[in-house]
Amino acid sequence: MAWRQLHLQPGSLVVLEGLDRAGKTTQRQKLAALDWATPTPLFTHMPSGLTDVTTNIYALTESATITSALARQLLHLACHAENMTALTRARQERGVILDRWWWSTVAYGWYGNDLGSLGVDEQAFLAMISSVWTNMAADVVFVFTTPFERDDLNRDQVRHGYAELARQNAALTVEVPALDEQATNAFLVEQLISRRLVRT
């Protein structure tokens, strides 16, 4: 379906979350390519974000050997914090469609690496995340649970983490069905329209 002049409500935060290689970035790019009215939404990815600093930190975490699972998550969280002012402004002015939110830090960090067994206090870890994201609640979280390629990071613990986050936040969670790219794109837009976050 071809939509013309989509309007994302200013103040909206739409999140694409879930397993690696499940189509989040593809859908962010496909959504960005649609016909959006001015001011167009901000489309971005966490933790690479909007600055040279965070782009470089993210590249480092993707390419360098980091022996501490906690250190990796703290680097990601630093990127989140560095981008928060820009995200907040963009949300108020034109709305944001975000590829990864703090759920990734919890699913891959806490659940996927079992940080509790490494001596990390769960309340302290979650409090750090909350201190960064406390004023950026999402309006809807689309959860992608079907990878289209194998990725060793998609362990059962990570799947469990996402399932638990979705259960705790059922009112704002939408599980994305395993469809082709176009059908998935149509599903996302139709969901946004039905939730009155987007109008045509």
C-alpha positions as CSV (number, residue, x, y, z in Angstrom):
1,M,0.0,0.0,0.0
2,A,1.3,3.5,-0.9
3,W,0.7,6.1,1.8
4,R,0.9,9.8,1.0
5,Q,1.9,12.5,3.5
6,L,2.1,10.5,6.7
7,H,2.2,12.7,9.9
8,L,3.8,11.4,13.0
9,Q,2.4,13.1,16.0
10,P,5.0,15.4,17.7
11,G,5.8,14.0,21.1
12,S,5.7,10.4,19.9
13,L,8.4,7.9,20.5
14,V,8.1,4.7,18.4
15,V,10.6,1.9,19.2
16,L,11.8,-1.0,17.1
17,E,13.2,-3.6,19.4
18,G,14.2,-7.3,19.5
19,L,16.7,-9.8,18.3
20,D,19.6,-9.1,16.1
21,R,19.1,-9.7,12.4
22,A,15.3,-9.7,12.7
23,G,14.7,-6.8,10.4
24,K,14.7,-3.7,12.7
25,T,17.2,-1.7,10.7
26,T,15.6,-2.7,7.4
27,Q,12.2,-1.5,8.7
28,R,13.6,1.8,10.1
29,Q,15.1,2.5,6.6
30,K,11.8,1.5,4.9
31,L,9.8,3.7,7.2
32,A,12.2,6.6,6.7
33,A,11.7,6.2,2.9
34,L,7.9,6.8,3.1
35,D,6.3,10.1,2.2
36,W,6.4,12.0,5.5
37,A,4.9,15.5,6.0
38,T,7.2,18.2,7.3
39,P,8.6,18.2,9.9
40,T,9.7,14.7,9.2
41,P,10.3,12.3,12.1
42,L,13.8,11.7,13.4
43,F,14.9,8.2,12.5
44,T,17.9,6.9,14.4
45,H,19.6,4.0,16.1
46,M,20.9,3.5,19.6
47,P,23.6,3.3,20.6
48,S,25.3,4.7,17.5
49,G,23.1,7.8,17.8
50,L,23.6,11.3,16.4
51,T,27.1,12.4,17.3
52,D,30.6,11.6,16.3
53,V,31.4,10.5,19.8
54,T,28.6,7.9,20.0
55,T,29.2,6.7,16.4
56,N,32.8,6.1,17.4
57,I,32.0,4.4,20.7
58,Y,29.4,2.1,18.9
59,A,32.0,1.2,16.2
60,L,34.4,0.3,19.0
61,T,32.0,-1.9,20.8
62,E,31.2,-3.7,17.5
63,S,34.8,-4.3,16.5
64,A,37.1,-4.3,19.6
65,T,37.5,-7.2,22.0
66,I,35.8,-6.2,25.2
67,T,36.3,-8.8,27.9
68,S,33.8,-7.3,30.4
69,A,30.1,-7.7,29.6
70,L,29.3,-4.9,32.0
71,A,31.8,-2.6,30.3
72,R,30.1,-3.1,27.0
73,Q,26.7,-2.2,28.4
74,L,28.1,0.8,30.2
75,L,29.6,2.1,26.9
76,H,26.2,1.6,25.3
77,L,24.5,3.4,28.1
78,A,27.0,6.3,27.9
79,C,25.9,6.7,24.2
80,H,22.3,6.7,25.3
81,A,23.0,9.5,27.8
82,E,25.0,11.5,25.2
83,N,22.1,11.5,22.8
84,M,19.3,12.2,25.2
85,T,19.2,16.0,24.8
86,A,18.9,15.7,21.0
87,L,16.3,12.8,21.3
88,T,14.2,14.8,23.7
89,R,14.2,17.9,21.5
90,A,13.4,15.9,18.3
91,R,10.6,14.1,20.1
92,Q,8.9,17.3,21.1
93,E,9.3,19.0,17.7
94,R,8.7,16.1,15.3
95,G,8.5,12.7,16.9
96,V,11.1,9.9,16.9
97,I,11.3,6.4,15.5
98,L,14.1,4.7,17.3
99,D,15.9,1.5,16.4
100,R,16.7,0.0,19.8
101,W,15.8,1.4,23.2
102,W,16.9,0.5,26.7
103,W,15.3,-2.9,26.4
104,S,18.3,-4.1,24.4
105,T,20.6,-3.2,27.4
106,V,18.4,-5.3,29.6
107,A,17.8,-8.2,27.2
108,Y,21.4,-8.6,25.9
109,G,23.2,-7.1,29.0
110,W,21.3,-8.4,32.0
111,Y,19.7,-11.5,30.7
112,G,22.1,-12.4,27.9
113,N,25.2,-12.1,30.0
114,D,23.8,-13.0,33.4
115,L,25.4,-10.0,35.0
116,G,23.9,-10.9,38.3
117,S,26.2,-14.0,38.5
118,L,29.1,-11.6,37.9
119,G,28.3,-9.7,41.0
120,V,26.4,-6.8,39.4
121,D,23.4,-5.6,41.5
122,E,20.2,-5.8,39.5
123,Q,18.6,-2.8,41.2
124,A,21.7,-0.6,40.7
125,F,22.0,-1.7,37.0
126,L,18.3,-0.9,36.3
127,A,18.6,2.3,38.2
128,M,21.4,3.5,36.0
129,I,19.3,2.7,32.9
130,S,16.3,4.5,34.4
131,S,18.3,7.6,35.2
132,V,19.1,8.0,31.5
133,W,15.7,7.0,30.1
134,T,13.3,8.2,32.8
135,N,11.8,11.0,30.6
136,M,11.6,9.0,27.4
137,A,8.8,6.5,27.8
138,A,7.7,4.9,24.5
139,D,4.3,5.1,23.0
140,V,4.7,1.7,21.3
141,V,7.4,-0.9,21.2
142,F,7.5,-3.2,18.1
143,V,9.3,-6.3,19.1
144,F,11.0,-8.3,16.4
145,T,11.5,-11.9,17.5
146,T,12.2,-13.8,14.3
147,P,15.8,-13.5,13.0
148,F,16.3,-14.0,9.3
149,E,19.9,-15.0,9.7
150,R,21.8,-16.8,12.4
151,D,23.4,-14.7,15.1
152,D,25.2,-16.2,18.1
153,L,24.1,-13.4,20.3
154,N,20.5,-14.4,20.0
155,R,20.7,-16.9,22.9
156,D,17.7,-18.3,24.8
157,Q,18.4,-16.0,27.7
158,V,18.0,-13.0,25.4
159,R,14.7,-14.3,24.1
160,H,13.6,-14.8,27.6
161,G,14.6,-11.2,28.5
162,Y,12.5,-9.8,25.7
163,A,9.6,-12.0,26.6
164,E,9.8,-10.8,30.2
165,L,10.0,-7.1,29.1
166,A,7.1,-7.6,26.8
167,R,5.0,-9.2,29.5
168,Q,5.8,-6.4,32.0
169,N,4.8,-3.8,29.3
170,A,2.0,-5.6,27.5
171,A,0.0,-2.4,26.9
172,L,2.6,-0.8,24.7
173,T,4.2,-3.9,23.2
174,V,3.3,-5.2,19.6
175,E,5.0,-8.4,18.5
176,V,5.9,-8.2,14.8
177,P,4.8,-11.2,12.8
178,A,7.3,-13.0,10.5
179,L,6.3,-11.5,7.2
180,D,8.3,-10.3,4.1
181,E,9.7,-6.7,4.1
182,Q,6.8,-5.0,2.4
183,A,4.1,-6.8,4.5
184,T,6.0,-6.0,7.7
185,N,6.3,-2.3,6.7
186,A,2.5,-2.2,6.0
187,F,1.9,-3.9,9.4
188,L,3.9,-1.3,11.2
189,V,2.3,1.7,9.5
190,E,-1.2,0.3,10.1
191,Q,-0.5,-0.2,13.7
192,L,0.8,3.3,14.1
193,I,-2.4,4.6,12.4
194,S,-4.6,2.5,14.5
195,R,-2.9,3.8,17.7
196,R,-3.3,7.4,16.4
197,L,0.4,8.0,16.4
198,V,0.3,8.5,12.7
199,R,-2.3,10.1,10.5
200,T,-2.6,10.2,6.8
